[in-house]
Amino acid sequence: MGDYTGRISINRPAEVAFGFLADIANMPRYLPSVRQAHSTGPGQILLEGEAGGQPWQAEGWMEVDAERRLMRWGSDALVYYKGELQVTGEGERCQVELHLHLVPLPHVAQRLAQQAGSVEAGLKQALERTLESIRQAVEGHAQPGKVQPGHRFFSRGASMDPGPG
């Protein structure tokens, strides 16, 4: 557990994909457990959602570097959670690379182990679902907060590799 990296190809120009992903108002469209996202001040965000049937709320920070098409974020309360997303590519197709550093809370780890057979497998599946949700939302095929039925993870060039650590 610790560091995870995933990639997916998207049929949209990089600047269009990054503009969509960096807009906090769009987060509920591509983050499956997020229901609302709000800016609470410069670089500060508040997310509200539901996971495992339980509502949650989290305050954190987010940095956007439009020139590099790079987003970074983290939790104010959970020092062991942060992430980075970068969009690259030329022309009508781009790549989204997602890096996460996290150690799940004990109750989340228990649920992941029960659902996927291990915490590691559960975290990999969650990252895969997020990447597919990003692809669908950016390409304009998604319903807010939902991965479309019938889609397989890793479709259209997605890959998931645990990072070092």
Backbone as CSV, one residue per row, in Angstrom:
resi,resn,N_x,N_y,N_z,CA_x,CA_y,CA_z,C_x,C_y,C_z
1,MET,0.847,-1.187,0.000,0.000,0.000,0.000,0.882,1.235,0.000
2,GLY,0.357,2.286,-0.572,1.091,3.529,-0.562,0.929,4.321,-1.834
3,ASP,1.704,3.962,-2.875,1.711,4.746,-4.103,1.156,3.931,-5.263
4,TYR,0.286,4.584,-6.044,-0.376,3.930,-7.168,-0.373,4.880,-8.351
5,THR,-0.195,4.331,-9.546,-0.194,5.118,-10.769,-1.056,4.417,-11.804
6,GLY,-1.842,5.188,-12.513,-2.659,4.648,-13.593,-2.695,5.618,-14.754
7,ARG,-2.969,5.086,-15.950,-3.026,5.895,-17.162,-4.217,5.474,-18.004
8,ILE,-4.741,6.439,-18.751,-5.806,6.118,-19.701,-5.718,7.068,-20.887
9,SER,-6.029,6.550,-22.055,-6.095,7.361,-23.269,-7.513,7.891,-23.429
10,ILE,-7.602,9.129,-23.893,-8.898,9.794,-24.042,-8.968,10.428,-25.422
11,ASN,-10.117,10.294,-26.045,-10.340,10.854,-27.381,-10.788,12.306,-27.291
12,ARG,-9.935,13.135,-26.771,-10.147,14.582,-26.721,-8.766,15.245,-26.692
13,PRO,-8.672,16.477,-27.198,-7.404,17.199,-27.099,-7.011,17.418,-25.631
14,ALA,-5.714,17.458,-25.363,-5.213,17.591,-23.993,-5.735,18.841,-23.294
15,GLU,-5.769,19.962,-24.019,-6.219,21.205,-23.374,-7.700,21.137,-23.002
16,VAL,-8.511,20.449,-23.807,-9.936,20.283,-23.500,-10.103,19.368,-22.282
17,ALA,-9.391,18.252,-22.276,-9.477,17.312,-21.158,-9.032,17.968,-19.863
18,PHE,-7.901,18.681,-19.898,-7.410,19.301,-18.669,-8.364,20.388,-18.191
19,GLY,-8.880,21.193,-19.097,-9.830,22.236,-18.701,-11.031,21.649,-17.986
20,PHE,-11.539,20.529,-18.495,-12.676,19.863,-17.862,-12.298,19.327,-16.485
21,LEU,-11.172,18.624,-16.393,-10.776,17.988,-15.135,-10.392,19.003,-14.061
22,ALA,-9.818,20.123,-14.443,-9.367,21.119,-13.470,-10.500,22.001,-12.945
23,ASP,-11.665,21.925,-13.556,-12.818,22.716,-13.109,-13.478,21.982,-11.939
24,ILE,-13.408,22.555,-10.759,-13.930,21.906,-9.551,-15.403,21.537,-9.689
25,ALA,-16.161,22.291,-10.464,-17.583,21.991,-10.646,-17.805,20.654,-11.352
26,ASN,-16.814,20.185,-12.108,-16.945,18.916,-12.826,-16.539,17.695,-12.000
27,MET,-15.941,17.870,-10.852,-15.455,16.728,-10.070,-16.522,15.663,-9.798
28,PRO,-17.751,16.029,-9.458,-18.770,14.981,-9.255,-19.071,14.172,-10.513
29,ARG,-18.714,14.689,-11.675,-18.958,13.961,-12.926,-17.930,12.865,-13.175
30,TYR,-16.752,12.969,-12.538,-15.737,11.953,-12.803,-15.153,11.281,-11.569
31,LEU,-15.484,11.740,-10.385,-15.047,11.061,-9.158,-16.258,10.326,-8.585
32,PRO,-16.281,8.999,-8.703,-17.487,8.228,-8.391,-18.104,8.454,-7.014
33,SER,-17.305,8.740,-5.988,-17.902,8.892,-4.664,-18.196,10.347,-4.297
34,VAL,-17.830,11.300,-5.155,-18.049,12.725,-4.863,-19.418,13.150,-5.371
35,ARG,-20.188,13.793,-4.509,-21.508,14.312,-4.877,-21.484,15.826,-5.063
36,GLN,-20.633,16.530,-4.297,-20.519,17.983,-4.405,-19.072,18.380,-4.169
37,ALA,-18.635,19.409,-4.891,-17.289,19.952,-4.725,-17.394,21.474,-4.727
38,HIS,-16.754,22.097,-3.758,-16.830,23.551,-3.614,-15.449,24.117,-3.342
39,SER,-15.188,25.292,-3.861,-14.010,26.047,-3.475,-14.363,26.796,-2.197
40,THR,-13.477,26.742,-1.208,-13.724,27.452,0.051,-12.746,28.602,0.238
41,GLY,-11.961,28.877,-0.784,-10.965,29.946,-0.741,-9.853,29.603,-1.703
42,PRO,-8.901,30.496,-1.880,-7.811,30.227,-2.820,-7.085,28.919,-2.486
43,GLY,-7.151,27.979,-3.407,-6.462,26.707,-3.240,-7.109,25.742,-2.266
44,GLN,-8.257,26.090,-1.701,-8.924,25.240,-0.710,-10.226,24.686,-1.291
45,ILE,-10.510,23.418,-0.979,-11.719,22.780,-1.494,-12.433,22.012,-0.393
46,LEU,-13.712,21.821,-0.593,-14.543,20.997,0.277,-15.277,20.012,-0.624
47,LEU,-15.107,18.728,-0.328,-15.775,17.672,-1.082,-16.762,16.975,-0.169
48,GLU,-17.912,16.600,-0.730,-18.910,15.837,-0.012,-19.322,14.673,-0.879
49,GLY,-19.539,13.522,-0.255,-19.914,12.375,-1.047,-20.395,11.214,-0.217
50,GLU,-20.349,10.045,-0.848,-20.788,8.816,-0.197,-19.909,7.678,-0.697
51,ALA,-19.471,6.833,0.223,-18.667,5.654,-0.127,-19.065,4.519,0.800
52,GLY,-19.294,3.366,0.230,-19.680,2.215,1.048,-20.964,2.452,1.818
53,GLY,-21.854,3.264,1.247,-23.115,3.553,1.909,-23.020,4.585,3.025
54,GLN,-21.838,5.163,3.225,-21.634,6.140,4.286,-21.319,7.517,3.708
55,PRO,-22.020,8.551,4.177,-21.699,9.899,3.717,-20.349,10.343,4.297
56,TRP,-19.667,11.213,3.569,-18.405,11.745,4.050,-18.248,13.193,3.590
57,GLN,-17.347,13.893,4.259,-17.020,15.271,3.931,-15.530,15.440,4.183
58,ALA,-14.844,16.111,3.279,-13.402,16.287,3.427,-12.982,17.672,2.950
59,GLU,-12.116,18.299,3.729,-11.523,19.566,3.339,-10.105,19.290,2.888
60,GLY,-9.671,20.051,1.906,-8.328,19.842,1.407,-7.846,21.010,0.568
61,TRP,-6.796,20.741,-0.159,-6.179,21.754,-1.002,-6.057,21.220,-2.422
62,MET,-5.969,22.148,-3.365,-5.801,21.777,-4.759,-4.993,22.863,-5.462
63,GLU,-3.978,22.436,-6.206,-3.160,23.344,-7.002,-3.348,22.979,-8.471
64,VAL,-3.501,23.974,-9.311,-3.670,23.755,-10.746,-2.573,24.524,-11.479
65,ASP,-1.800,23.809,-12.289,-0.781,24.407,-13.136,-1.231,24.196,-14.584
66,ALA,-1.950,25.175,-15.114,-2.536,25.047,-16.455,-1.468,24.914,-17.533
67,GLU,-0.352,25.592,-17.370,0.710,25.529,-18.381,1.254,24.108,-18.534
68,ARG,1.420,23.406,-17.428,1.924,22.026,-17.463,0.788,21.001,-17.516
69,ARG,-0.456,21.478,-17.464,-1.648,20.614,-17.405,-1.508,19.622,-16.252
70,LEU,-1.264,20.155,-15.081,-0.984,19.374,-13.886,-1.854,19.844,-12.727
71,MET,-2.475,18.904,-12.041,-3.247,19.188,-10.823,-2.624,18.399,-9.688
72,ARG,-2.567,19.009,-8.520,-2.136,18.321,-7.298,-3.169,18.619,-6.230
73,TRP,-3.386,17.660,-5.345,-4.360,17.849,-4.278,-3.984,16.994,-3.082
74,GLY,-4.634,17.309,-1.970,-4.430,16.528,-0.761,-5.479,16.866,0.272
75,SER,-5.459,16.111,1.326,-6.409,16.269,2.417,-5.783,17.105,3.527
76,ASP,-6.581,17.974,4.130,-6.105,18.724,5.287,-5.962,17.821,6.506
77,ALA,-6.843,16.840,6.641,-6.872,15.997,7.838,-6.047,14.721,7.702
78,LEU,-5.948,14.183,6.491,-5.284,12.900,6.286,-3.960,13.126,5.556
79,VAL,-2.873,13.181,6.312,-1.572,13.474,5.715,-1.104,12.355,4.788
80,TYR,-1.715,11.202,4.860,-1.324,10.069,4.035,-2.203,9.944,2.790
81,TYR,-2.821,11.052,2.386,-3.593,11.067,1.142,-3.234,12.307,0.335
82,LYS,-2.737,12.085,-0.876,-2.496,13.171,-1.822,-2.469,12.570,-3.221
83,GLY,-2.625,13.416,-4.217,-2.643,12.923,-5.581,-2.156,13.948,-6.566
84,GLU,-1.951,13.450,-7.779,-1.483,14.284,-8.870,-2.058,13.729,-10.158
85,LEU,-2.505,14.615,-11.033,-3.054,14.225,-12.318,-2.397,15.099,-13.376
86,GLN,-1.916,14.461,-14.446,-1.327,15.228,-15.544,-1.908,14.753,-16.860
87,VAL,-2.202,15.721,-17.724,-2.733,15.440,-19.050,-1.651,15.790,-20.058
88,THR,-1.356,14.837,-20.958,-0.348,15.047,-21.996,-0.934,14.644,-23.342
89,GLY,-0.279,15.075,-24.392,-0.689,14.647,-25.723,-0.815,15.805,-26.682
90,GLU,-0.855,15.436,-27.936,-1.005,16.391,-29.026,-2.176,15.943,-29.889
91,GLY,-2.749,16.848,-30.611,-3.818,16.497,-31.530,-5.122,16.197,-30.818
92,GLU,-5.884,15.270,-31.379,-7.231,14.967,-30.889,-7.277,13.905,-29.796
93,ARG,-6.123,13.412,-29.353,-6.083,12.343,-28.349,-5.087,12.732,-27.269
94,CYS,-5.393,12.369,-26.020,-4.488,12.684,-24.923,-4.367,11.494,-23.977
95,GLN,-3.440,11.611,-23.046,-3.243,10.631,-21.984,-3.462,11.344,-20.658
96,VAL,-4.162,10.677,-19.749,-4.312,11.174,-18.386,-3.570,10.196,-17.491
97,GLU,-2.644,10.727,-16.715,-1.898,9.904,-15.765,-2.272,10.364,-14.363
98,LEU,-2.626,9.413,-13.534,-3.094,9.684,-12.181,-2.156,9.008,-11.192
99,HIS,-1.642,9.773,-10.236,-0.784,9.247,-9.174,-1.510,9.476,-7.851
100,LEU,-1.594,8.451,-7.054,-2.193,8.568,-5.724,-1.229,8.039,-4.672
101,HIS,-1.173,8.745,-3.576,-0.470,8.253,-2.390,-1.521,8.179,-1.291
102,LEU,-1.801,6.976,-0.831,-2.795,6.843,0.218,-2.599,5.563,1.018
103,VAL,-3.008,5.663,2.239,-3.117,4.516,3.133,-4.544,4.592,3.665
104,PRO,-5.380,3.611,3.343,-6.784,3.707,3.738,-6.974,3.588,5.246
105,LEU,-8.005,4.244,5.738,-8.390,4.106,7.137,-8.755,2.645,7.396
106,PRO,-8.645,2.173,8.625,-8.893,0.751,8.917,-10.240,0.226,8.426
107,HIS,-11.315,0.981,8.614,-12.625,0.487,8.174,-12.711,0.424,6.648
108,VAL,-12.030,1.330,5.960,-11.997,1.301,4.504,-11.150,0.118,4.038
109,ALA,-10.023,-0.094,4.682,-9.163,-1.233,4.333,-9.911,-2.548,4.506
110,GLN,-10.675,-2.667,5.569,-11.446,-3.887,5.814,-12.480,-4.107,4.702
111,ARG,-13.177,-3.041,4.310,-14.171,-3.151,3.244,-13.513,-3.526,1.914
112,LEU,-12.371,-2.901,1.600,-11.660,-3.217,0.359,-11.228,-4.679,0.339
113,ALA,-10.722,-5.170,1.453,-10.283,-6.563,1.534,-11.459,-7.520,1.350
114,GLN,-12.587,-7.179,1.932,-13.771,-8.035,1.796,-14.282,-8.044,0.357
115,GLN,-14.288,-6.892,-0.292,-14.842,-6.775,-1.634,-13.908,-7.315,-2.718
116,ALA,-12.605,-7.125,-2.554,-11.664,-7.440,-3.634,-10.687,-8.564,-3.300
117,GLY,-10.737,-9.063,-2.087,-9.816,-10.127,-1.696,-8.579,-9.631,-0.977
118,SER,-8.205,-8.380,-1.221,-7.085,-7.761,-0.504,-7.229,-6.249,-0.607
119,VAL,-6.581,-5.552,0.302,-6.615,-4.091,0.265,-5.965,-3.601,-1.023
120,GLU,-4.828,-4.187,-1.375,-4.098,-3.800,-2.587,-4.982,-3.945,-3.833
121,ALA,-5.649,-5.079,-3.966,-6.522,-5.316,-5.118,-7.684,-4.321,-5.126
122,GLY,-8.238,-4.031,-3.959,-9.331,-3.066,-3.877,-8.914,-1.674,-4.288
123,LEU,-7.709,-1.265,-3.895,-7.210,0.055,-4.281,-6.938,0.117,-5.782
124,LYS,-6.412,-0.949,-6.345,-6.187,-0.986,-7.792,-7.511,-0.889,-8.538
125,GLN,-8.523,-1.614,-8.074,-9.834,-1.553,-8.723,-10.428,-0.150,-8.623
126,ALA,-10.278,0.491,-7.481,-10.806,1.849,-7.306,-10.116,2.822,-8.261
127,LEU,-8.809,2.676,-8.433,-8.091,3.549,-9.357,-8.533,3.288,-10.792
128,GLU,-8.712,2.040,-11.149,-9.195,1.696,-12.488,-10.578,2.295,-12.744
129,ARG,-11.477,2.194,-11.761,-12.817,2.771,-11.917,-12.743,4.281,-12.096
130,THR,-11.860,4.919,-11.340,-11.718,6.368,-11.452,-11.204,6.756,-12.832
131,LEU,-10.215,6.038,-13.336,-9.697,6.331,-14.674,-10.775,6.158,-15.740
132,GLU,-11.543,5.097,-15.646,-12.612,4.882,-16.623,-13.678,5.965,-16.500
133,SER,-13.988,6.370,-15.295,-14.956,7.438,-15.082,-14.444,8.755,-15.678
134,ILE,-13.159,9.026,-15.517,-12.551,10.215,-16.116,-12.699,10.164,-17.636
135,ARG,-12.362,9.029,-18.234,-12.457,8.901,-19.683,-13.882,9.155,-20.157
136,GLN,-14.842,8.516,-19.512,-16.234,8.673,-19.928,-16.714,10.106,-19.776
137,ALA,-16.374,10.736,-18.670,-16.825,12.104,-18.432,-16.203,13.061,-19.439
138,VAL,-14.907,12.935,-19.672,-14.238,13.837,-20.605,-14.746,13.625,-22.027
139,GLU,-14.960,12.395,-22.395,-15.472,12.127,-23.746,-16.962,12.437,-23.875
140,GLY,-17.622,12.753,-22.754,-19.010,13.186,-22.802,-20.047,12.097,-22.767
141,HIS,-19.658,10.908,-22.290,-20.583,9.778,-22.293,-21.104,9.409,-20.909
142,ALA,-20.712,10.102,-19.886,-21.023,9.654,-18.532,-22.220,10.378,-17.944
143,GLN,-22.895,9.673,-17.068,-23.861,10.300,-16.183,-23.066,10.760,-14.972
144,PRO,-23.455,11.869,-14.331,-22.699,12.349,-13.181,-22.495,11.248,-12.141
145,GLY,-21.215,11.039,-11.766,-20.871,10.137,-10.680,-21.005,8.661,-10.975
146,LYS,-21.248,8.252,-12.210,-21.478,6.838,-12.485,-20.616,6.369,-13.649
147,VAL,-20.061,5.171,-13.504,-19.384,4.526,-14.618,-20.456,3.792,-15.400
148,GLN,-20.457,3.933,-16.706,-21.493,3.336,-17.528,-21.452,1.817,-17.467
149,PRO,-22.606,1.148,-17.430,-22.650,-0.311,-17.416,-22.006,-0.875,-18.678
150,GLY,-21.419,-2.040,-18.532,-20.845,-2.717,-19.677,-19.428,-2.306,-20.006
151,HIS,-18.910,-1.257,-19.382,-17.536,-0.860,-19.654,-16.598,-1.666,-18.787
152,ARG,-15.540,-2.145,-19.409,-14.515,-2.867,-18.670,-13.440,-1.886,-18.278
153,PHE,-12.862,-2.084,-17.125,-11.735,-1.260,-16.732,-10.586,-1.575,-17.669
154,PHE,-9.732,-0.618,-17.858,-8.602,-0.685,-18.771,-9.045,-0.619,-20.219
155,SER,-10.307,-0.309,-20.492,-10.704,-0.191,-21.891,-10.004,1.013,-22.505
156,ARG,-9.885,1.003,-23.798,-9.299,2.096,-24.567,-7.926,2.524,-24.061
157,GLY,-7.101,1.591,-23.699,-5.715,1.913,-23.398,-5.424,2.255,-21.947
158,ALA,-6.334,2.011,-21.038,-6.041,2.289,-19.633,-5.082,1.252,-19.098
159,SER,-4.222,1.670,-18.197,-3.343,0.720,-17.513,-3.150,1.170,-16.086
160,MET,-2.889,0.240,-15.231,-2.743,0.532,-13.810,-1.522,-0.206,-13.312
161,ASP,-0.591,0.541,-12.733,0.617,-0.059,-12.180,0.828,0.496,-10.790
162,PRO,1.075,-0.376,-9.801,1.433,0.175,-8.503,2.784,0.869,-8.634
163,GLY,2.879,2.027,-8.070,4.143,2.743,-8.105,5.099,2.195,-7.058
164,PRO,6.265,2.787,-6.922,7.204,2.318,-5.911,6.648,2.565,-4.524
165,GLY,7.037,1.761,-3.618,6.633,2.007,-2.232,5.806,0.932,-1.744
